[in-house]
Amino acid sequence: MKKILLILTALLSIGHAIAQTQLTEKPKISAVGLGTVTAFPNAAQITINLKHLKPTLREAINENQKTADAVLKIIRNYVSDSTGIKTSLISTDKSTVWNDKLNKEVFLGFESSQKIIFTLNDLKRMQDFTEELLKTKFNKIGRISYFNTEAQEFNKKAQELAVLDAIETTKRLANTAGIRTGKILYMQSSASPNDSSNNRVDTYEFESYGKGMGGRGVSSSGDLIKYSVSVTTYTEIMD
């Protein structure tokens, strides 16, 4: 049995090597096509930071918990499934500041902090959400990651446009050179439609000052997202 498996593996390896050699030896035209689709985001993942400084550790934790409860109560009105809300553990530490006159660190109190992350699937409700959030004692919106729930379809469309672009480029080059082309020997896409790593627009650090938002402000639409894919093709040159 082991001998049969070894023979099959060797044959497969040889077959692959022959195919690669034939691909390398055949005269061909190499072309790269680019496809791009743009769309505005329709959803966002939001990170809310809580932070409280109090004289005692217990006071800091209690204040943090009150704020977390208030923020979570608001968030539940904007999500269809509360299991998608992620809440970190409460982190605590001593807070000090350097005093030049005393030439030493001065104790300010105990600090508690926590993060709450959730996805807002309807950006039309962003303004209403931030207005409600400002009524709580949250520290800041640490991050907003805008995306579109139809990203997979946009990436597929970009792939298709990239293939058409590569084929058009191949035909144009062949016509200019006066050569005849055959079948496509090889095709490779730069990305999978399921890859959403580059299909988000992130913004950071929206501080809360009283009843307003510091920094750039919160956008209810986000910036335009570009879905770009490149496709490489090798097309046979006929004798």
N, CA and C of each residue as an Amber inpcrd file, in Angstrom:
protein
   717
   0.8300000  -1.2140000   0.0000000   0.0000000   0.0000000   0.0000000
   0.8560000   1.2530000   0.0000000   1.9200000   1.2060000   0.8120000
   2.8130000   2.3600000   0.8860000   3.5080000   2.5940000  -0.4350000
   3.8730000   1.4770000  -1.1140000   4.5460000   1.5950000  -2.4100000
   3.6290000   2.2510000  -3.4430000   2.3390000   1.8640000  -3.4200000
   1.3650000   2.4450000  -4.3590000   1.2200000   3.9410000  -4.1220000
   1.1380000   4.3330000  -2.8350000   1.0130000   5.7530000  -2.4980000
   2.2420000   6.5330000  -2.9490000   3.4040000   5.9410000  -2.7680000
   4.6360000   6.6080000  -3.1930000   4.6800000   6.7720000  -4.6990000
   4.2310000   5.7380000  -5.4300000   4.2130000   5.8060000  -6.9070000
   3.2380000   6.8800000  -7.3740000   2.0260000   6.9270000  -6.7530000
   1.0280000   7.9340000  -7.1200000   1.5360000   9.3410000  -6.8500000
   2.1930000   9.5270000  -5.6990000   2.7480000  10.8380000  -5.3490000
   3.8110000  11.2600000  -6.3510000   4.6580000  10.2920000  -6.7390000
   5.7170000  10.5890000  -7.7070000   5.1330000  10.9610000  -9.0620000
   4.0760000  10.2430000  -9.4860000   3.4360000  10.5380000 -10.7730000
   2.7860000  11.9170000 -10.7720000   2.1220000  12.2530000  -9.6630000
   1.5000000  13.5710000  -9.5430000   2.5490000  14.6780000  -9.6010000
   3.6680000  14.4570000  -8.9340000   4.7480000  15.4460000  -8.9260000
   5.3240000  15.6290000 -10.3280000   5.5000000  14.5110000 -11.0210000
   6.0270000  14.5720000 -12.3900000   5.0440000  15.2950000 -13.3110000
   3.7470000  14.9590000 -13.1480000   2.7260000  15.6080000 -13.9800000
   2.6890000  17.1060000 -13.7660000   2.7940000  17.5050000 -12.5010000
   2.8050000  18.9390000 -12.1800000   4.0380000  19.6160000 -12.7740000
   5.1700000  18.9590000 -12.6800000   6.4140000  19.5220000 -13.2240000
   6.3270000  19.6740000 -14.7270000   5.7390000  18.6600000 -15.4110000
   5.5940000  18.7340000 -16.8750000   4.6790000  19.8820000 -17.2640000
   3.5700000  20.0300000 -16.5300000   2.6270000  21.1200000 -16.8170000
   3.2840000  22.4740000 -16.6390000   4.0840000  22.6030000 -15.5800000
   4.7810000  23.8570000 -15.3340000   5.8070000  24.1410000 -16.4300000
   6.4890000  23.0870000 -16.8700000   7.4810000  23.2600000 -17.9360000
   6.8200000  23.6930000 -19.2400000   5.6740000  23.0550000 -19.5510000
   4.9490000  23.4130000 -20.7640000   4.4600000  24.8540000 -20.7060000
   4.0010000  25.2630000 -19.5260000   3.5310000  26.6360000 -19.3580000
   4.6760000  27.6190000 -19.5460000   5.8490000  27.2520000 -19.0280000
   7.0150000  28.1240000 -19.1360000   7.5270000  28.2030000 -20.5720000
   7.4990000  27.0670000 -21.2840000   8.0780000  27.0090000 -22.6200000
   7.1740000  27.5910000 -23.6950000   5.8550000  27.5400000 -23.4850000
   4.9420000  28.0400000 -24.5100000   5.0680000  29.5540000 -24.6530000
   5.1050000  30.0570000 -25.9040000   5.1120000  31.5130000 -26.0880000
   3.7680000  32.0820000 -25.6280000   3.8090000  33.1670000 -24.9050000
   2.5680000  33.6830000 -24.3240000   2.6370000  35.1930000 -24.1380000
   1.4670000  35.7840000 -23.9800000   1.3450000  37.2050000 -23.6410000
   0.8910000  37.2850000 -22.1910000   1.6160000  38.0420000 -21.3980000
   1.2500000  38.2540000 -19.9970000   0.5630000  39.6130000 -19.8770000
  -0.5750000  39.6380000 -19.2010000  -1.3140000  40.8960000 -19.0190000
  -1.8690000  40.9710000 -17.6010000  -1.9580000  42.1740000 -17.0990000
  -2.5400000  42.4180000 -15.7770000  -3.7590000  43.3150000 -15.9460000
  -4.9000000  42.8500000 -15.4540000  -6.1270000  43.6400000 -15.5180000
  -6.4910000  44.1660000 -14.1440000  -7.1110000  45.3250000 -14.1100000
  -7.5140000  45.9490000 -12.8490000  -9.0090000  46.2340000 -12.8710000
  -9.6710000  45.8290000 -11.8070000 -11.0970000  46.1060000 -11.6650000
 -11.3660000  46.8410000 -10.3710000 -12.1810000  47.8880000 -10.4270000
 -12.4670000  48.6990000  -9.2420000 -13.9560000  49.0080000  -9.1500000
 -14.4970000  48.8210000  -7.9650000 -15.8870000  49.1760000  -7.6640000
 -15.8690000  50.0290000  -6.4060000 -16.6520000  51.0830000  -6.3720000
 -16.7010000  51.9570000  -5.1930000 -18.1070000  51.9750000  -4.5930000
 -18.1570000  52.1550000  -3.2840000 -19.4440000  52.2270000  -2.5820000
 -19.2430000  52.8910000  -1.2360000 -20.2630000  53.5520000  -0.7780000
 -20.2110000  54.1130000   0.5750000 -20.5490000  53.0160000   1.5870000
 -19.9980000  53.0920000   2.7810000 -20.3270000  52.0950000   3.8080000
 -21.7770000  52.2090000   4.2460000 -22.3060000  51.1010000   4.7250000
 -23.6700000  51.1190000   5.2660000 -23.7250000  50.5790000   6.6890000
 -22.5370000  50.2680000   7.2580000 -22.4680000  49.7420000   8.6200000
 -21.1340000  50.1530000   9.2480000 -21.0230000  49.9620000  10.5500000
 -19.7750000  50.3390000  11.2340000 -19.6060000  49.5360000  12.5130000
 -18.3530000  49.1570000  12.7780000 -18.0170000  48.5530000  14.0670000
 -17.4870000  49.6660000  14.9650000 -18.0860000  49.8310000  16.1280000
 -17.7840000  50.9650000  17.0030000 -17.1680000  50.4720000  18.3130000
 -16.0550000  51.1020000  18.6950000 -15.3990000  50.7930000  19.9680000
 -15.5730000  51.9720000  20.9210000 -16.1890000  51.7270000  22.0610000
 -16.4330000  52.7750000  23.0550000 -15.5360000  52.5290000  24.2570000
 -14.8010000  53.5560000  24.6570000 -13.8890000  53.4530000  25.7990000
 -14.4960000  54.1160000  27.0320000 -14.4350000  53.3970000  28.1420000
 -14.8710000  53.9470000  29.4250000 -13.6420000  54.1730000  30.2910000
 -13.6660000  55.2420000  31.0950000 -12.5230000  55.5420000  31.9500000
 -12.9830000  56.4150000  33.1120000 -12.6580000  55.9920000  34.3340000
 -13.0710000  56.7520000  35.5110000 -11.9350000  56.8290000  36.5280000
 -11.7770000  57.9850000  37.1210000 -10.7510000  58.2110000  38.1400000
 -11.4390000  58.6170000  39.4400000 -11.2020000  57.8200000  40.5040000
 -11.8460000  58.0630000  41.7860000 -10.8330000  57.8900000  42.9270000
 -11.1320000  58.4500000  44.1000000 -10.1970000  58.3500000  45.2380000
  -9.9320000  56.9050000  45.6770000 -10.9550000  56.0410000  45.5500000
 -10.7590000  54.6490000  45.9640000 -11.0260000  53.7150000  44.7870000
 -10.4610000  52.5310000  44.8790000 -10.6280000  51.5440000  43.8070000
 -12.0840000  51.1320000  43.6720000 -12.7600000  50.9360000  44.7870000
 -14.1630000  50.5290000  44.7570000 -15.0340000  51.5710000  44.0740000
 -14.7730000  52.8360000  44.3610000 -15.5410000  53.9120000  43.7270000
 -15.3180000  53.9330000  42.2160000 -14.0790000  53.7290000  41.7950000
 -13.7530000  53.7400000  40.3650000 -14.4620000  52.6000000  39.6440000
 -14.4460000  51.4030000  40.2570000 -15.0970000  50.2440000  39.6430000
 -16.6150000  50.4290000  39.5940000 -17.2010000  50.9270000  40.6760000
 -18.6490000  51.1430000  40.7210000 -19.0990000  52.1620000  39.6690000
 -18.3280000  53.2420000  39.5380000 -18.6690000  54.2710000  38.5520000
 -18.5640000  53.7130000  37.1380000 -17.5390000  52.9090000  36.9310000
 -17.3460000  52.2870000  35.6190000 -18.5230000  51.3710000  35.2850000
 -18.9660000  50.5940000  36.2710000 -20.0680000  49.6650000  36.0530000
 -21.3670000  50.3940000  35.7480000 -21.6010000  51.5180000  36.4350000
 -22.8070000  52.3170000  36.1730000 -22.7970000  52.8360000  34.7400000
 -21.6410000  53.3290000  34.3080000 -21.5310000  53.8590000  32.9400000
 -21.7010000  52.7450000  31.9200000 -21.0820000  51.5900000  32.1800000
 -21.1910000  50.4480000  31.2660000 -22.6470000  50.0110000  31.1210000
 -23.3660000  49.9480000  32.2220000 -24.7810000  49.5560000  32.1920000
 -25.5920000  50.5450000  31.3550000 -25.3070000  51.8450000  31.5240000
 -26.0320000  52.8700000  30.7790000 -25.7350000  52.7830000  29.2790000
 -24.4560000  52.5750000  28.9340000 -24.0580000  52.4820000  27.5260000
 -24.6450000  51.2210000  26.8860000 -24.5820000  50.1000000  27.5870000
 -25.1150000  48.8400000  27.0540000 -26.6230000  48.9180000  26.8430000
 -27.3110000  49.6070000  27.7180000 -28.7590000  49.7740000  27.5790000
 -29.0840000  50.5130000  26.2800000 -28.2700000  51.5060000  25.9590000
 -28.4680000  52.2670000  24.7140000 -28.1480000  51.3950000  23.5060000
 -27.0030000  50.7040000  23.5610000 -26.5620000  49.8900000  22.4240000
 -27.5990000  48.8320000  22.0630000 -28.2290000  48.2180000  23.0680000
 -29.2080000  47.1510000  22.8020000 -30.3870000  47.6360000  21.9670000
 -30.6170000  48.9380000  21.9490000 -31.6970000  49.4950000  21.1250000
 -31.2850000  49.6400000  19.6550000 -29.9910000  49.4130000  19.3810000
 -29.4840000  49.6060000  18.0200000 -28.9350000  48.3270000  17.3940000
 -29.1060000  47.2030000  18.0690000 -28.6510000  45.9260000  17.5120000
 -29.8030000  44.9290000  17.5490000 -29.8100000  44.0210000  16.5840000
 -30.8600000  42.9940000  16.5430000 -30.4900000  41.7860000  17.3790000
 -29.1850000  41.5930000  17.5920000 -28.7050000  40.4480000  18.3740000
 -27.6920000  40.9380000  19.4050000 -28.0670000  40.9280000  20.6590000
 -27.2050000  41.4560000  21.7230000 -25.9640000  40.6050000  21.9610000
 -25.9460000  39.3550000  21.4310000 -24.7570000  38.5110000  21.6090000
 -23.5690000  39.0430000  20.8040000 -23.8450000  39.9470000  19.8680000
 -22.7700000  40.5440000  19.0700000 -22.0530000  41.6740000  19.7930000
 -22.5360000  42.0500000  20.9740000 -21.8920000  43.0990000  21.7720000
 -20.7510000  42.4770000  22.5750000 -19.5540000  43.0150000  22.4230000
 -18.3850000  42.4960000  23.1330000 -17.9400000  43.4910000  24.2080000
 -17.8240000  42.9940000  25.4310000 -17.4200000  43.8400000  26.5610000
 -16.1680000  43.2720000  27.2070000 -15.1360000  44.1010000  27.3140000
 -13.8900000  43.6380000  27.9310000 -14.0290000  43.6130000  29.4470000
 -13.0730000  42.9790000  30.1030000 -13.0190000  43.0260000  31.5490000
 -12.6040000  44.4280000  31.9970000 -12.9560000  44.7910000  33.2160000
 -12.5630000  46.0990000  33.7450000 -11.0890000  46.0590000  34.1340000
 -10.3370000  47.0340000  33.6580000  -8.9190000  47.1500000  33.9940000
  -8.7450000  48.2690000  35.0130000  -7.9160000  48.0290000  36.0350000
  -7.7090000  49.0450000  37.0730000  -6.2170000  49.3260000  37.2680000
  -5.9370000  50.5420000  37.7490000  -4.5420000  50.9270000  37.9870000
  -4.5160000  52.1750000  38.8590000  -3.3670000  52.4180000  39.4610000
  -3.1710000  53.6750000  40.1840000  -2.8440000  54.7710000  39.1820000
  -3.3070000  55.9740000  39.4420000  -3.0200000  57.1020000  38.5690000
  -2.1620000  58.1260000  39.3180000  -1.0480000  58.4910000  38.6960000
  -0.1410000  59.4670000  39.3140000   0.2510000  60.5230000  38.2800000
   0.7830000  61.6290000  38.7770000   1.2860000  62.6810000  37.9130000
   2.5680000  63.2440000  38.5270000   3.4970000  63.6380000  37.6690000
   4.7590000  64.1760000  38.1580000   4.5830000  65.6210000  38.6160000
   5.0600000  65.8860000  39.8270000   4.9880000  67.2310000  40.3800000
   6.4030000  67.8090000  40.4200000   6.6190000  68.8740000  39.6260000
   7.9580000  69.4740000  39.5320000   8.3940000  70.1050000  40.8560000
   7.4670000  70.7190000  41.5770000   7.8160000  71.3700000  42.8410000
   8.2540000  70.3560000  43.8930000   7.5260000  69.2490000  43.9380000
   7.8550000  68.2160000  44.9260000   8.9250000  67.2570000  44.4130000
   9.1430000  67.3220000  43.0850000  10.1440000  66.4540000  42.4410000
   9.8380000  64.9700000  42.6690000   8.5480000  64.6370000  42.4990000
   8.1480000  63.2360000  42.6660000   6.7570000  63.0180000  42.0670000
   6.3930000  61.7290000  41.9280000   5.0660000  61.3680000  41.4480000
   4.0430000  61.5970000  42.5630000   2.9340000  62.2290000  42.1970000
   1.8670000  62.4920000  43.1640000   0.6690000  61.6090000  42.8280000
   0.1480000  60.9190000  43.8030000  -0.9820000  60.0080000  43.6280000
  -2.2650000  60.8000000  43.3890000  -2.9810000  60.4700000  42.3080000
  -4.2310000  61.1500000  41.9850000  -5.4570000  60.3460000  42.3930000
  -5.3320000  59.0380000  42.3160000  -6.4700000  58.1900000  42.6340000
  -6.3710000  56.8600000  41.8940000  -7.4910000  56.1530000  41.8720000
  -7.5400000  54.8640000  41.1770000  -8.3460000  55.0110000  39.8880000
  -7.8370000  54.3670000  38.8570000  -8.4460000  54.4910000  37.5330000
  -9.0110000  53.1500000  37.0890000 -10.2070000  53.1710000  36.5520000
 -10.8030000  51.9650000  35.9710000 -11.1170000  52.2480000  34.5050000
 -10.9400000  51.2410000  33.6460000 -11.2030000  51.4260000  32.2200000
 -11.7880000  50.1470000  31.6340000 -12.5090000  50.3030000  30.5300000
 -13.1810000  49.1810000  29.8940000 -13.5220000  49.5440000  28.4500000
 -13.6430000  48.5220000  27.5780000 -14.0190000  48.7400000  26.1840000
 -15.2980000  47.9730000  25.8640000 -16.1420000  48.6010000  25.0620000
 -17.3620000  47.9570000  24.5660000 -17.3510000  48.0730000  23.0440000
 -17.4960000  46.9440000  22.3600000 -17.4480000  46.9190000  20.8970000
 -18.7430000  46.3150000  20.3610000 -19.3290000  46.9700000  19.3650000
 -20.5350000  46.4290000  18.7340000 -20.6110000  46.9110000  17.2800000
 -21.4910000  46.3000000  16.5100000 -21.6650000  46.6660000  15.1030000
 -23.0080000  47.3520000  14.9030000 -22.9540000  48.5480000  14.3370000
 -24.1580000  49.2860000  13.9720000 -24.4440000  48.9850000  12.5040000
 -25.5020000  48.2300000  12.2360000 -25.7830000  47.7770000  10.8690000
 -26.5850000  48.7630000  10.0330000 -26.9280000  49.8920000  10.6140000
 -27.6640000  50.9250000   9.8780000 -27.0620000  52.2860000  10.2050000
 -26.2210000  52.7940000   9.3020000 -25.5430000  54.0680000   9.5730000
 -26.5020000  55.2500000   9.6410000 -27.7040000  55.0810000   9.1530000
 -28.6850000  56.1600000   9.2400000 -29.0400000  56.4630000  10.7000000
 -28.7320000  55.5240000  11.5840000 -29.0510000  55.7010000  13.0010000
 -27.8450000  56.1980000  13.8110000 -26.7390000  56.4990000  13.1330000
 -25.5200000  56.9240000  13.8380000 -25.7400000  58.1960000  14.6500000
 -26.3980000  59.1810000  14.0740000 -26.5980000  60.4490000  14.7860000
 -27.4420000  60.2510000  16.0380000 -28.5080000  59.4620000  15.9020000
 -29.3600000  59.1940000  17.0680000 -28.5700000  58.4840000  18.1620000
 -27.7260000  57.5410000  17.7360000 -26.9330000  56.7900000  18.7090000
 -25.9610000  57.7000000  19.4620000 -25.2220000  58.5330000  18.7310000
 -24.2380000  59.4020000  19.3960000 -24.9160000  60.4200000  20.3160000
 -26.0970000  60.8820000  19.9380000 -26.8280000  61.8150000  20.8050000
 -27.1920000  61.1500000  22.1250000 -27.6150000  59.9050000  22.0660000
 -27.9400000  59.1780000  23.2990000 -26.6790000  58.8690000  24.0970000
 -25.6070000  58.5140000  23.3780000 -24.3520000  58.1630000  24.0440000
 -23.7860000  59.3360000  24.8320000 -23.9540000  60.5390000  24.3030000
 -23.4300000  61.7390000  24.9580000 -24.1110000  62.0400000  26.2920000
 -25.2040000  61.3720000  26.5620000 -25.8860000  61.5540000  27.8350000
 -25.2570000  60.7020000  28.9450000 -24.3270000  59.8540000  28.5630000
 -23.6510000  58.9960000  29.5430000 -22.2740000  59.5590000  29.8730000
 -21.5560000  58.8920000  30.7710000 -20.2240000  59.3390000  31.1890000
 -19.1160000  58.5300000  30.5220000 -19.3300000  58.1570000  29.2570000
 -18.2750000  57.4340000  28.5400000 -17.0880000  58.3590000  28.3080000
 -15.9190000  57.7820000  28.1010000 -14.7090000  58.5780000  27.9200000
 -14.5140000  59.0500000  26.4880000 -14.5800000  58.0890000  25.5460000
 -14.3990000  58.4390000  24.1380000 -14.8320000  57.2880000  23.2470000
 -15.0830000  57.5990000  21.9740000 -15.2290000  56.5660000  20.9520000
 -13.8290000  56.3190000  20.4210000 -13.2720000  55.1680000  20.7680000
 -11.8800000  54.8910000  20.4320000 -11.6620000  54.5940000  18.9660000
 -12.6730000  54.0150000  18.3150000 -12.5020000  53.6470000  16.9050000
 -13.8530000  53.4080000  16.2560000 -13.9850000  53.8490000  15.0010000
 -15.1360000  53.5070000  14.1700000 -14.5920000  52.9080000  12.8810000
 -14.9650000  51.6700000  12.6080000 -14.5090000  50.9760000  11.4000000
 -15.7100000  50.8340000  10.4580000 -15.7320000  51.6880000   9.4170000
 -16.8400000  51.6770000   8.4750000 -16.6550000  50.5740000   7.4330000
 -17.7410000  49.9010000   7.0490000 -17.6770000  48.8860000   6.0040000
 -19.0330000  48.7590000   5.3310000 -19.0760000  47.9750000   4.2580000
 -20.3300000  47.7330000   3.5580000 -20.6560000  46.2450000   3.6310000
 -21.8740000  45.9220000   3.9920000 -22.2750000  44.5300000   4.1560000
 -22.3160000  43.7700000   2.8320000 -22.2550000  44.4910000   1.7030000
 -22.2540000  43.8550000   0.3760000 -20.8470000  43.7780000  -0.2000000
 -19.8330000  43.8430000   0.6610000 -18.4390000  43.8620000   0.2040000
 -18.0840000  42.6600000  -0.6670000 -18.5870000  41.4950000  -0.3210000
 -18.2680000  40.2930000  -1.0890000 -18.7330000  40.4270000  -2.5410000
 -19.9410000  40.9510000  -2.7480000 -20.4590000  41.1310000  -4.1040000
 -19.6660000  42.1850000  -4.8640000 -19.2590000  43.2530000  -4.1680000
 -18.4520000  44.2870000  -4.8200000 -17.0890000  43.7360000  -5.2400000
 -16.5040000  42.8850000  -4.4050000 -15.2140000  42.2710000  -4.7490000
 -15.3480000  41.3260000  -5.9370000 -16.4420000  40.5970000  -6.0010000
 -16.6850000  39.7070000  -7.1480000 -16.8020000  40.5160000  -8.4420000
 -17.5350000  41.6110000  -8.3640000 -17.6890000  42.4750000  -9.5380000
 -16.3480000  43.0610000  -9.9590000 -15.5280000  43.4400000  -8.9810000
 -14.1980000  43.9740000  -9.2840000 -13.3270000  42.9040000  -9.9530000
 -13.4390000  41.6630000  -9.4960000 -12.7040000  40.5650000 -10.1230000
 -13.1030000  40.3940000 -11.5880000 -14.4120000  40.4160000 -11.8290000
 -14.9150000  40.2450000 -13.1960000 -14.4210000  41.3700000 -14.1070000
 -14.4420000  42.5920000 -13.5880000 -13.9470000  43.7330000 -14.3680000
 -12.4560000  43.5960000 -14.6430000 -11.7210000  43.0440000 -13.6690000
 -10.2770000  42.8500000 -13.8370000  -9.9920000  41.8230000 -14.9280000
 -10.7780000  40.7430000 -14.9630000 -10.6100000  39.7260000 -16.0090000
 -10.8710000  40.3290000 -17.3850000 -11.9590000  41.0890000 -17.5050000
 -12.2810000  41.7300000 -18.7860000 -11.1810000  42.6980000 -19.2110000
 -10.6200000  43.4020000 -18.2390000  -9.5420000  44.3420000 -18.5350000
  -8.2970000  43.6140000 -19.0290000  -7.9840000  42.4800000 -18.3820000
  -6.8170000  41.6960000 -18.8050000  -7.0030000  41.1350000 -20.2080000
  -8.2200000  40.6600000 -20.4980000  -8.4980000  40.1100000 -21.8310000
  -8.4170000  41.2070000 -22.8960000  -8.9720000  42.3770000 -22.5840000
  -8.9320000  43.4960000 -23.5390000  -7.4970000  43.9320000 -23.7990000
  -6.6940000  43.9780000 -22.7390000  -5.2840000  44.3580000 -22.8780000
  -4.5380000  43.3590000 -23.7580000  -4.8040000  42.0640000 -23.5270000
  -4.1570000  41.0130000 -24.3150000  -4.5030000  41.1580000 -25.7960000
  -5.7970000  41.3360000 -26.0970000  -6.2280000  41.4800000 -27.4950000
  -5.6070000  42.7110000 -28.1560000  -5.5690000  43.8050000 -27.4060000
  -5.0210000  45.0490000 -27.9610000  -3.5330000  44.9100000 -28.2590000
  -2.7980000  44.2970000 -27.3320000  -1.3640000  44.1020000 -27.5480000
  -1.1100000  43.1520000 -28.7110000  -1.9350000  42.0890000 -28.7950000
  -1.7720000  41.1220000 -29.8800000  -2.0610000  41.7650000 -31.2360000
  -3.1120000  42.5690000 -31.3010000  -3.4460000  43.2500000 -32.5550000
  -2.3450000  44.2220000 -32.9770000  -1.8090000  44.9330000 -31.9860000
  -0.7370000  45.8910000 -32.2920000   0.5050000  45.1640000 -32.8010000
   0.7880000  44.0070000 -32.2060000   1.9770000  43.2430000 -32.5960000
   1.7310000  42.3650000 -33.8120000   0.4670000  42.2490000 -34.2420000
   0.1500000  41.4320000 -35.4010000   0.3080000  39.9500000 -35.1470000
  -0.0160000  39.5020000 -33.9600000   0.0970000  38.0790000 -33.6420000
  -1.2690000  37.5100000 -33.3030000  -1.3940000  36.1940000 -33.4230000
  -2.6430000  35.4900000 -33.1790000  -2.5640000  34.7800000 -31.8270000
  -3.6140000  34.9230000 -31.0440000  -3.6110000  34.3250000 -29.7020000
  -4.5300000  33.1160000 -29.6300000  -4.2430000  32.2430000 -28.6700000
  -5.0570000  31.0580000 -28.4460000  -5.7880000  31.1530000 -27.1190000
  -5.7780000  30.0660000 -26.3810000  -6.5120000  30.0140000 -25.1170000
  -5.7020000  30.6500000 -23.9770000  -6.4190000  30.9840000 -22.9160000
  -5.7690000  31.4830000 -21.7000000  -5.1450000  30.3020000 -20.9800000
  -3.8610000  30.3850000 -20.7280000  -3.1240000  29.3010000 -20.0790000
  -3.1310000  29.3910000 -18.5530000  -3.2450000  30.6180000 -18.0540000
  -3.0600000  30.8270000 -16.6090000  -3.8120000  32.0860000 -16.1970000
  -4.3950000  32.0410000 -14.9990000  -5.1060000  33.2200000 -14.4760000
  -4.9790000  33.2320000 -12.9590000  -4.6410000  34.3980000 -12.4140000
  -4.4990000  34.5230000 -10.9610000  -5.0820000  35.8430000 -10.4930000
  -5.8880000  35.7610000  -9.4270000  -6.4880000  36.9590000  -8.8330000
  -5.6820000  37.3810000  -7.6140000  -5.6020000  38.6710000  -7.3830000
  -4.8100000  39.1750000  -6.2450000  -5.5240000  39.0260000  -4.9140000
  -6.8290000  38.7530000  -4.9440000  -7.5720000  38.6680000  -3.6800000
  -8.8140000  37.8140000  -3.8420000  -9.2770000  37.2760000  -2.7200000
 -10.5210000  36.5070000  -2.6880000 -11.6830000  37.4450000  -2.3610000
 -12.8710000  37.1870000  -2.9010000 -14.0380000  38.0120000  -2.5580000
 -14.3520000  38.0030000  -1.0680000 -13.8890000  36.9480000  -0.3710000
 -14.1520000  36.8390000   1.0610000 -13.1620000  37.6290000   1.9150000
 -12.1260000  38.1670000   1.2710000 -11.1170000  38.9250000   2.0110000
 -11.5970000  40.3580000   2.1970000 -11.9330000  40.7020000   3.4430000
 -12.4520000  42.0490000   3.7350000 -11.4370000  42.9040000   4.4720000
 -10.1790000  42.4580000   4.5230000  -9.1650000  43.1590000   5.3140000
  -8.9040000  44.5790000   4.8230000  -9.0520000  44.8020000   3.5170000
  -8.7680000  46.1360000   2.9710000 -10.0330000  46.8690000   2.5460000
 -11.1850000  46.3810000   3.0250000 -12.4520000  46.9690000   2.6140000
 -13.1250000  47.7360000   3.7380000 -12.3040000  48.3460000   4.5910000
 -12.8290000  49.1440000   5.6920000 -12.1470000  50.5120000   5.7350000
 -12.8610000  51.4720000   6.2620000 -12.3060000  52.8090000   6.4790000
 -12.3570000  53.0740000   7.9730000 -11.1900000  53.1960000   8.6050000
 -11.1180000  53.3560000  10.0530000 -10.8630000  54.8060000  10.4500000
 -11.5270000  55.2300000  11.5070000 -11.2640000  56.5370000  12.1130000
 -11.0810000  56.3070000  13.6100000 -10.3260000  57.1970000  14.2530000
  -9.9410000  56.9530000  15.6330000 -10.1470000  58.1800000  16.5320000
 -10.2510000  57.9150000  17.8250000 -10.1440000  58.9070000  18.8950000
 -11.1210000  60.0770000  18.7970000 -12.3690000  59.8200000  19.1800000
 -13.3370000  60.8900000  19.3180000 -13.5460000  61.1310000  20.8100000
 -12.9110000  62.1680000  21.3150000 -12.9970000  62.4480000  22.7500000
 -14.3400000  63.0930000  23.0770000 -14.8160000  62.8540000  24.2860000
 -16.0540000  63.4980000  24.7330000 -15.7080000  64.6530000  25.6640000
 -16.1960000  65.8280000  25.3270000 -15.9750000  67.0100000  26.1690000
 -17.3490000  67.5640000  26.5490000 -17.7470000  67.3360000  27.8020000
 -19.0570000  67.8070000  28.2300000 -20.1400000  67.1350000  27.4150000
 -20.8430000  67.9330000  26.6290000 -21.9290000  67.4030000  25.8080000
 -21.5630000  67.3900000  24.3240000 -20.2890000  67.5590000  24.0060000
 -19.8850000  67.5610000  22.6030000 -18.8040000  66.5460000  22.3410000
 -18.4710000  66.3890000  21.0570000 -17.4410000  65.4500000  20.6490000
 -16.2200000  66.2150000  20.1830000 -15.0670000  65.9020000  20.7900000
 -13.8300000  66.5320000  20.3620000 -13.2330000  65.7830000  19.1880000
 -12.1800000  66.3380000  18.5910000 -11.5400000  65.6850000  17.4440000
 -12.2430000  66.0370000  16.1530000 -12.2800000  65.0950000  15.2030000
 -12.8410000  65.3530000  13.8810000 -14.3550000  65.3160000  13.8680000
 -14.9640000  64.7040000  14.8630000 -16.4060000  64.5320000  14.8460000
 -16.7780000  63.1850000  14.2620000 -18.0050000  62.7410000  14.5030000
 -18.4520000  61.4340000  14.0490000 -19.2340000  61.5680000  12.7620000
 -18.8110000  60.8540000  11.7300000 -19.4980000  60.8720000  10.4440000
 -20.5760000  59.8010000  10.4300000 -21.7420000  60.1420000   9.8720000
 -22.8240000  59.1690000   9.7880000 -22.7830000  58.3920000   8.4880000
 -21.8100000  58.6940000   7.6210000 -21.7400000  57.9990000   6.3390000
 -20.3890000  57.3460000   6.0910000 -19.3160000  57.9260000   6.6060000
 -17.9900000  57.3860000   6.3270000 -17.5180000  57.7930000   4.9440000
 -16.2500000  57.5140000   4.6400000 -15.6920000  57.8510000   3.3370000
 -15.9610000  56.7450000   2.3290000 -15.8590000  57.0970000   1.0550000
 -16.0750000  56.1480000  -0.0260000 -15.0540000  55.0060000   0.0640000
 -15.5280000  53.7760000  -0.0620000 -14.6530000  52.6000000  -0.0070000
 -14.3630000  52.1230000  -1.4280000 -13.1050000  51.8260000  -1.7030000
 -12.7010000  51.3430000  -3.0280000 -12.3840000  49.8510000  -2.9420000
 -13.0610000  49.0770000  -3.7700000 -12.8250000  47.6330000  -3.8580000
 -12.0420000  47.3710000  -5.1450000 -10.7600000  47.0910000  -5.0170000
  -9.8800000  46.9180000  -6.1770000  -9.2680000  45.5200000  -6.1870000
  -9.2590000  44.9130000  -7.3640000  -8.6730000  43.5870000  -7.5510000
  -7.8800000  43.5890000  -8.8530000  -6.7230000  42.9650000  -8.8420000
  -5.9560000  42.7880000 -10.0790000  -5.9400000  41.3140000 -10.4510000
  -5.9420000  41.0490000 -11.7370000  -5.9200000  39.6780000 -12.2510000
  -4.8030000  39.5720000 -13.2870000  -3.9770000  38.5490000 -13.1620000
  -2.8860000  38.2930000 -14.1140000  -3.2580000  37.1260000 -15.0090000
  -3.1030000  37.2810000 -16.3130000  -3.3880000  36.2060000 -17.2530000
  -2.2050000  35.9600000 -18.1720000  -2.0240000  34.6870000 -18.5360000
  -1.0620000  34.3090000 -19.5700000  -1.8930000  33.7070000 -20.7220000
  -1.7620000  34.2840000 -21.8930000  -2.5140000  33.8080000 -23.0670000
  -1.5460000  33.2720000 -24.1180000  -1.8900000  32.1310000 -24.6590000
  -1.0370000  31.4490000 -25.6250000  -0.8880000  32.2420000 -26.9160000
   0.3230000  32.2950000 -27.4320000   0.5850000  32.8900000 -28.7520000
   0.6430000  31.7430000 -29.7670000  -0.2030000  31.8180000 -30.7840000
  -0.2770000  30.7640000 -31.8060000   0.8210000  30.9660000 -32.8480000
   1.3600000  29.8710000 -33.3360000   2.4040000  29.9250000 -34.3820000
   1.7940000  30.4190000 -35.7020000
